[in-house]
Amino acid sequence: MLSLDLVTGYCGVATLGHAALFGAGAYAAGIASAHYGINDPLAMLAFGIVAGAVAGLVCGVVILRAHGLPQLVLSIALIHLFHEFANKASSWTGGSDGLSGIAPTALLGLYEFDLWGRTAYVFGVALLAIVFVLLRLIVRSPFGMLCRGIKEDPIRIRSMGASPKIALMKMYVISGAVAGVGGALNAITTQVVGLDSLSFTMSAESLVMLVLGGTGSLFGALTGRSSSCSSRTSCRRQTLSLADDGRGAVDRRRAVRTEGHLRYRRQFRYPPPGGEVMQPIFEVRNLKRAFGGLAVTNDVSLSMAPGDRVALIGPNGAGKTTFVNLVTGNLRPDSGEVRIGGEAVTGVDAIGRVRRGSFARSR
């Protein structure tokens, strides 16, 4: 639940295949014990973390290529691929019979995993507390604020010089590591790993519980899980919705002030006294862009010296937004040239232009 909240609640990535990361951690820990004799619980946990992080990287590379509905479809395809791979690799995973022969030793050489589950319970609670504290630090850090900003307005984040895709990839790897902890813990405590740990049903149930508890809040993830367990035992539904209290806009403002992203801020200079003629620092030459047969900007030229202020005025559909997107690098022109300080930046993307001191689109 916490792992899913990182990518869905904080980054806005739609996924129905998150069980793939959990299952990867479970199978890695189980295989380490059953096939290689690595039975120390902490070592098995480490294998699960690494496997979950690798699975997160693979899933992130695939899922982040799309947006919206295609992203959701890719996640469903991934969970089915992981499930089928585990089923076919039966010599390693046990296939449909499950992976057995997992025999973890005593935790820290002192506490056996008994039939009453007391050691497993304490171990699980301790891991939950440690992971929760670490994730609280991450989501409150500048990196966490950056990910929230990407969810709210990725164009603005790009305009400030940060790469949304790289940040989302990092969060996906972190999410995979957290899911790997859960998978490894499941393998250690139950001493068996089945194909249900890679099921679409588990992914869907986790997403429903997260929505019930409240996305974008670690406490909401825990609440969603608790309310689901309570509804199963008492046959009643509990829904806890954590209000955002308008923090989205505040977090979005904080995100653009993170970890040195402002070190590329443009230094404004003003014309020197005495009426000296200044060379232009920004030029647009014969810029053209058409959508199909409609020419939105046609042979537009503009030159600005230090201290100049320019306003674009025109009716709806005149091409003002398109021109701004062409200037800031969010669109590629069909022809023409954009120059910053005498350097041609027509082929440079929005992030590269910000780092060269270009204009940045804020909305």
C-alpha positions in Angstrom: 0.0 0.0 0.0 2.8 2.5 0.9 4.7 1.5 -2.2 1.6 2.0 -4.5 0.9 5.4 -2.8 4.3 6.6 -3.8 3.7 6.2 -7.6 0.0 6.7 -7.7 -0.7 9.2 -4.9 2.4 11.3 -5.0 3.3 11.0 -8.7 0.0 10.5 -10.4 1.1 7.3 -12.3 -1.9 5.1 -13.0 -1.1 1.4 -12.5 -2.9 -1.9 -12.0 0.3 -4.0 -12.1 2.0 -3.1 -8.8 1.8 -6.6 -7.5 4.7 -7.4 -9.9 7.1 -5.5 -7.6 5.7 -7.3 -4.5 6.0 -10.7 -6.2 9.5 -10.0 -7.5 10.6 -9.4 -3.9 8.8 -12.5 -2.6 10.3 -14.8 -5.2 13.8 -13.4 -4.9 13.7 -14.0 -1.1 12.2 -17.5 -1.6 14.6 -18.5 -4.3 17.6 -17.3 -2.2 16.5 -19.6 0.6 15.1 -22.6 -1.3 17.8 -22.8 -4.0 20.9 -21.2 -2.5 20.6 -21.9 1.2 20.5 -18.3 2.2 18.2 -18.5 5.2 19.1 -15.5 7.2 16.0 -13.3 7.4 17.9 -10.1 6.9 19.8 -11.4 3.9 16.5 -12.6 2.4 15.1 -9.2 3.0 18.0 -7.6 1.2 17.4 -9.9 -1.8 13.8 -8.9 -1.8 14.7 -5.2 -1.8 17.1 -5.5 -4.7 14.7 -7.6 -6.7 11.8 -5.2 -6.1 14.0 -2.2 -7.1 15.0 -3.9 -10.3 11.4 -4.8 -11.1 10.4 -1.2 -10.4 13.0 0.0 -12.8 11.8 -2.4 -15.5 8.1 -1.4 -14.9 9.0 2.2 -14.8 10.7 2.2 -18.2 7.7 0.6 -19.8 4.8 2.3 -18.0 6.3 5.8 -18.1 6.4 5.7 -21.9 2.6 6.4 -21.9 0.0 8.5 -20.1 -3.5 8.0 -19.0 -5.4 5.0 -20.3 -2.5 3.5 -22.3 -0.4 3.7 -19.1 -3.0 1.7 -17.3 -3.2 -0.9 -20.1 0.6 -1.3 -20.0 0.6 -1.9 -16.3 -2.0 -4.7 -16.7 0.1 -6.3 -19.5 3.1 -6.2 -17.3 1.5 -8.0 -14.3 0.3 -10.7 -16.7 3.8 -11.1 -18.2 5.3 -11.4 -14.7 2.7 -13.9 -13.8 3.2 -16.0 -16.9 7.0 -15.9 -16.6 6.8 -17.2 -13.0 4.5 -19.9 -14.1 6.7 -21.0 -16.9 10.0 -20.9 -14.8 8.6 -23.7 -12.6 12.1 -25.2 -12.0 12.9 -22.0 -10.0 9.5 -20.8 -8.8 7.5 -24.0 -8.4 5.0 -22.8 -11.0 1.4 -23.3 -10.1 2.4 -25.5 -7.1 4.2 -22.6 -5.5 7.8 -22.3 -4.2 8.3 -24.3 -1.0 11.4 -25.3 1.0 11.8 -21.8 2.4 13.4 -22.2 5.9 14.4 -18.9 7.5 16.7 -19.2 10.5 16.2 -17.4 13.8 16.1 -13.6 13.5 19.4 -12.2 14.8 20.1 -15.8 15.9 17.7 -15.4 18.8 14.1 -15.3 17.7 12.6 -18.3 15.9 9.7 -17.9 13.4 7.2 -20.1 15.3 3.7 -21.3 14.5 2.1 -18.6 16.6 3.6 -15.9 14.4 4.8 -13.8 17.3 8.3 -13.2 15.8 6.8 -12.6 12.4 4.4 -10.0 13.9 7.1 -8.1 15.8 9.4 -8.2 12.8 6.6 -7.0 10.5 5.7 -4.1 12.8 9.3 -3.0 13.1 9.8 -3.1 9.4 6.6 -1.1 8.9 7.7 1.6 11.3 11.2 1.9 9.8 9.8 2.1 6.2 7.1 4.5 7.2 9.6 6.9 8.8 11.9 6.7 5.8 9.1 7.4 3.4 7.9 10.3 5.4 11.4 11.8 5.1 11.4 11.2 1.3 7.9 12.6 0.5 8.7 15.7 2.6 12.1 16.2 1.0 12.7 18.5 -2.0 12.6 15.4 -4.2 9.2 14.4 -2.8 7.9 18.0 -3.4 9.3 17.8 -6.9 7.3 14.6 -7.6 4.1 16.3 -6.3 4.8 19.2 -8.6 5.1 16.8 -11.5 1.7 15.4 -10.7 0.2 18.8 -10.7 2.0 20.5 -13.6 4.8 18.6 -15.4 5.2 21.4 -18.0 6.1 23.9 -15.3 8.6 21.5 -13.7 10.3 21.1 -17.1 10.3 24.8 -17.5 12.2 25.1 -14.2 15.0 22.8 -15.5 14.0 19.5 -13.9 13.3 16.3 -15.8 9.9 14.8 -14.8 10.7 11.4 -16.3 14.0 10.9 -14.4 12.3 11.9 -11.2 9.4 9.5 -11.8 11.9 6.7 -12.6 13.7 7.3 -9.3 10.4 7.2 -7.4 9.4 4.0 -9.2 12.7 2.3 -8.1 12.1 3.5 -4.5 8.5 2.1 -4.7 9.8 -1.2 -6.0 12.3 -1.5 -3.1 9.4 -0.9 -0.6 7.2 -3.4 -2.3 10.2 -5.8 -2.3 10.3 -5.5 1.5 6.7 -6.6 1.7 7.2 -9.5 -0.7 10.3 -10.7 1.2 8.5 -10.4 4.5 5.6 -12.5 3.1 8.1 -15.2 1.9 9.9 -15.3 5.3 6.7 -15.5 7.5 4.6 -17.8 5.4 7.6 -19.9 4.1 5.9 -20.3 0.7 5.5 -18.2 -2.4 2.6 -18.7 -4.8 1.5 -17.2 -8.1 -1.1 -15.2 -6.3 1.6 -12.8 -5.2 1.8 -11.8 -8.9 -1.9 -11.6 -9.5 -3.9 -8.8 -11.1 -6.4 -9.2 -8.3 -3.9 -8.2 -5.7 -3.0 -5.1 -7.7 -6.6 -4.1 -8.1 -7.5 -4.7 -4.5 -4.5 -2.6 -3.4 -5.6 0.3 -5.6 -9.1 0.2 -4.3 -7.9 0.2 -0.7 -5.6 3.1 -1.4 -8.4 5.1 -2.9 -10.6 4.3 0.1 -7.9 5.5 2.5 -6.9 8.6 0.5 -4.2 8.9 -2.1 -1.2 11.2 -1.7 -1.0 10.5 2.1 1.0 7.7 3.8 -1.5 7.7 6.6 -4.2 7.2 4.0 -2.5 4.1 2.6 -2.4 2.6 6.1 -6.0 3.6 6.8 -7.2 2.1 3.5 -5.6 -1.2 4.4 -7.0 -1.1 7.9 -10.5 -0.2 6.7 -10.4 -3.1 4.2 -9.4 -5.6 6.8 -12.1 -4.3 9.1 -14.8 -4.5 6.5 -13.9 -8.2 5.8 -14.4 -9.1 9.5 -17.4 -7.0 10.5 -19.2 -6.9 7.1 -19.3 -3.1 7.1 -17.4 -0.5 5.1 -15.2 2.2 6.5 -14.1 5.0 4.4 -11.6 7.6 5.6 -11.0 10.5 3.3 -8.1 12.7 4.1 -8.7 16.2 2.8 -5.9 17.9 0.9 -6.7 21.3 2.5 -5.5 23.1 -0.6 -1.9 21.9 -0.1 -1.6 20.9 -3.8 -0.9 24.4 -4.9 1.5 25.1 -2.1 3.4 21.9 -2.8 3.6 22.8 -6.4 5.2 26.1 -5.5 7.6 24.4 -3.2 8.6 21.9 -5.9 10.1 24.5 -8.1 12.4 25.7 -5.3 14.1 22.4 -4.7 17.7 21.2 -4.7 19.4 23.8 -6.8 16.9 23.9 -9.6 17.0 27.7 -9.2 20.7 27.8 -9.8 19.8 28.2 -13.5 17.6 31.3 -12.9 18.0 34.0 -15.5 19.9 37.1 -14.3 18.1 40.1 -15.6 20.2 43.0 -16.8 19.1 46.5 -17.6 20.3 48.8 -20.3 23.3 50.9 -19.2 22.9 54.7 -18.8 23.8 56.9 -21.7 21.6 55.5 -24.3 24.0 52.9 -25.6 22.6 50.4 -28.0 22.4 46.9 -26.6 22.8 43.8 -28.7 19.7 41.5 -28.6 19.9 38.6 -26.1 16.8 36.9 -27.5 15.9 36.5 -31.2 13.2 34.7 -33.1 13.7 34.5 -36.9 11.0 33.4 -39.4 9.3 31.0 -37.0 6.7 28.8 -38.5 4.4 26.1 -37.1 1.4 24.4 -38.7 -1.1 21.8 -37.5 -2.2 19.9 -40.5 -3.2 22.5 -43.1 -3.6 25.3 -40.5 -0.6 27.6 -40.2 -0.7 28.9 -36.6 2.5 30.9 -36.6 3.7 32.0 -40.0 7.0 33.8 -40.4 7.1 35.3 -37.0 10.3 37.3 -36.0 11.1 39.0 -32.7 14.2 40.6 -31.2 14.6 41.6 -27.5 17.5 43.5 -25.8 18.2 43.5 -22.1 15.4 45.3 -20.2 12.8 44.9 -23.0 9.2 43.8 -22.2 7.0 42.4 -24.9 3.3 41.6 -24.7 1.5 39.2 -27.1 -2.0 40.5 -27.8 -4.6 38.8 -30.0 -8.0 37.0 -30.0 -8.5 33.4 -29.2 -6.9 31.1 -31.8 -4.4 33.8 -32.9 -1.4 31.6 -31.9 -0.2 33.2 -28.7 0.1 30.0 -26.7 1.7 28.2 -29.7 4.3 30.9 -30.0 5.2 30.7 -26.3 5.5 27.0 -26.5 7.8 27.3 -29.5 10.0 29.8 -27.7 10.2 27.8 -24.5 11.0 24.5 -26.2 7.7 22.7 -25.5 7.0 22.6 -29.3 9.3 22.1 -32.2 8.9 24.6 -35.1 8.5 23.5 -38.7 11.1 26.1 -39.7 12.8 29.2 -38.4 15.3 29.8 -35.6 15.4 30.7 -31.9 18.6 32.2 -30.5 19.6 33.0 -26.9 22.6 35.3 -26.5 23.7 34.6 -30.0 23.4 30.8 -29.6 20.9 28.8 -31.7 18.7 26.8 -29.4 16.0 25.7 -31.9 16.8 22.0 -31.4 17.2 22.3 -27.6 14.3 21.0 -25.4 12.7 23.0 -22.6 15.0 21.8 -19.9 18.1 22.7 -21.9 16.8 26.2 -22.7 16.2 26.9 -19.0 19.7 26.0 -18.3 20.9 28.3 -21.0 19.0 31.2 -19.5 16.0 31.1 -21.8 12.4 31.9 -21.0 10.4 29.4 -19.0 6.6 28.8 -19.2 5.1 28.9 -15.7 1.5 27.9 -16.6 
